[in-house]
């Protein structure tokens, strides 16, 4: 998608501090971290949000969760939160599926 910020980051047109990359997804550190550890994992293919996940693209979501498990183990994170906002009212500011991974502080509940 031409005007999508995360598509541009995935394509390498906008630099990011990468934590992981493969053919299907990219993990990079958030530019405005909300926890001592805060990175995002996105599919390289444009999917607008969780609301657009279907039988044709769900395998990349499973892959992303496997990548999250791998990265958090490598980082030694025993406790972390995974968040995906869907829609503006829920706080989704970039209309590209992404998962925030946050760790390193106590997480309150309910959030926000």
C-alpha positions, 0 to 999 in steps of 0.5 A: 500500500503506497501511503502506509507507514509500516509498508514503507518500513517493511520495504526499507524505505523508512529506517527502523531499529530492527529486532528481527526480519524474515521473508514474512515479517519484521520486528522493530523497536517502537520510536515512543516506547511505553515500557523498557522493552517495546517492539512491534511485529508486523507482516510484510504484506499489508493487512489492515488490522486483526479485522482483516485476518482471514483463511488466506492470510492467517498463516502469517499471524501464526508465524508472527506469534512464533517469532514473538515467542522466539524473540522474547525467549532470546531476550530473556523476557519471562513476562510480557504483554502482546497488544493489537489495537483495531480501529481508531477508537481502540488506539490504532494509529497506523492501519497496518496489522501490528503487534506491540510487545511490551515488557520490563515493568508491571502492566496494569489491568484493565489497560487504558 
